[in-house]
């Protein structure tokens, strides 16, 4: 919801814009660093490098989407596709150097899944990132509401638009890094849930951010439970939840895209 409000684009989502895949590159680099140097703890290196990857992708996509000083919604999506493709190539390159005994673990992580067990230190680290990012978004929620009316209107009311963008992108990077470090790049949850919550509680981000966080967590747990139930039926020990969210989110994305194009032609 924060990205959709900041960019004034209903299609904005960390997965679509490549932020999740950028964080994924950081996670694999963190795992590789921890495996190569014993002094580097994996519970610290993976979320830290995931944040770096997410922020670099945010900066590149935002820069590519600029047209004449404005954000073009279709260029933004195209920039996200480019970022996803590039990050995907880096992930495949890293796979070439992965220990053969960890290939299955990395593959399940890349598909998106809720782990059965987590290092407590990693959980604390990621929980801290989510709390910091969430508090930052809530702190700027009132200003973010004004920004949806346009940069000039927001600036005329005293909103520091530049600072708001930096804080929002940083907060989104922190939270995306934490989520990807724990569960992998699970797609489209950040696209579907905000739209559902907006229909229920309205566009006010002070309410919508909290509602989206709770609804997203509930949806993810339900999706994971469904995957674990379906797995034995299709002779698979575990169906990654990322597959289910992608199958659901893909058509949802197409509907939103067609609706936005229809509004643009009116």
Residue pairs with C-beta under 8 A, 6 or more apart in sequence:
1 194
1 197
1 198
1 205
1 208
1 209
1 212
2 137
2 144
2 168
2 171
2 172
2 205
2 209
3 9
3 12
3 13
3 14
3 17
3 168
3 172
3 190
4 10
4 11
4 12
4 13
4 194
5 144
5 145
5 147
5 148
5 203
5 205
6 12
6 144
6 147
6 164
6 165
6 168
6 169
7 71
7 73
7 76
8 71
8 147
8 148
8 150
9 71
9 73
9 76
10 195
10 256
10 260
11 73
11 76
11 77
11 191
11 253
11 256
11 257
11 260
12 76
13 188
13 190
13 191
14 20
14 54
14 172
14 176
14 190
15 21
15 185
15 186
15 187
15 188
15 189
15 190
15 191
15 249
16 77
16 80
16 84
16 187
16 188
16 191
16 253
17 57
17 58
17 61
17 76
17 77
17 79
17 80
17 83
18 57
18 61
18 79
18 80
18 81
18 82
18 83
18 84
18 86
18 87
19 54
19 57
19 58
19 61
19 83
19 172
19 173
19 176
20 54
20 176
20 179
20 180
20 185
20 186
20 187
21 57
21 83
21 84
21 87
21 88
21 91
21 185
22 53
22 54
22 55
22 56
22 57
22 58
22 83
22 87
23 50
23 51
23 53
23 54
23 57
23 173
23 176
23 177
23 179
23 180
23 181
23 185
24 50
24 53
24 87
24 91
24 110
24 180
24 184
24 185
25 53
25 87
25 90
25 91
25 94
26 46
26 48
26 49
26 50
26 51
26 52
26 53
26 54
26 177
27 46
27 47
27 49
27 50
27 53
27 109
27 180
27 181
28 91
28 94
28 95
28 98
28 106
29 45
29 49
29 53
29 94
30 42
30 45
30 46
30 47
30 48
30 49
30 50
30 181
31 42
31 45
31 46
31 102
31 106
32 94
32 97
32 98
33 40
33 45
33 49
34 40
34 41
34 42
34 45
34 46
35 42
35 99
41 121
42 119
42 122
43 119
43 121
43 122
43 125
44 121
44 125
46 122
46 181
47 122
47 125
47 126
47 129
47 177
47 178
47 181
50 176
50 177
50 178
50 180
50 181
51 129
51 173
51 174
51 177
53 87
53 177
54 172
54 173
54 176
54 177
54 180
55 169
55 170
55 173
57 83
57 87
58 169
58 172
58 173
59 169
60 79
60 83
61 76
61 79
61 80
61 83
62 71
62 169
64 75
64 78
64 79
64 82
65 71
65 72
65 75
65 76
65 79
66 72
66 75
67 75
73 260
77 257
91 110
95 103
95 106
98 106
108 184
108 238
108 240
109 183
109 184
110 184
110 185
111 184
111 240
111 242
111 243
112 183
112 184
112 185
112 186
112 187
112 240
112 241
112 242
112 243
112 245
113 183
113 184
113 224
113 238
113 240
113 241
113 242
114 183
114 220
114 221
114 224
114 241
115 182
115 183
118 182
122 181
122 182
123 182
125 178
126 177
126 178
126 179
126 181
126 182
127 178
129 174
129 175
129 177
129 178
130 174
130 175
130 178
130 179
132 171
132 174
133 170
133 171
133 172
133 173
133 174
133 175
133 178
134 171
134 175
134 209
134 213
136 167
136 168
136 170
136 171
136 174
137 144
137 168
137 171
137 172
137 205
137 209
138 206
138 209
138 210
139 167
140 164
140 167
140 168
141 204
141 205
141 206
141 209
142 206
143 154
143 159
143 160
143 164
144 164
144 168
144 205
145 203
145 204
145 205
145 206
146 153
146 154
146 157
146 159
147 154
147 159
147 161
147 164
148 203
151 161
154 161
154 164
155 161
179 186
183 241
184 240
184 242
185 242
186 220
186 241
186 242
186 245
187 242
187 245
187 246
187 249
188 245
188 246
188 248
188 249
188 250
188 252
188 253
189 216
189 219
189 220
189 245
189 249
190 216
191 249
191 252
191 253
191 256
192 219
192 248
192 249
192 252
193 212
193 215
193 216
193 219
194 208
194 212
195 252
195 256
196 215
197 208
197 211
197 212
197 215
198 208
200 211
201 207
201 208
201 211
202 208
220 241
220 245
223 241
223 244
223 245
224 241
226 244
227 238
227 239
227 240
227 241
227 243
227 244
228 238
228 239
230 239
231 237
231 238
231 239
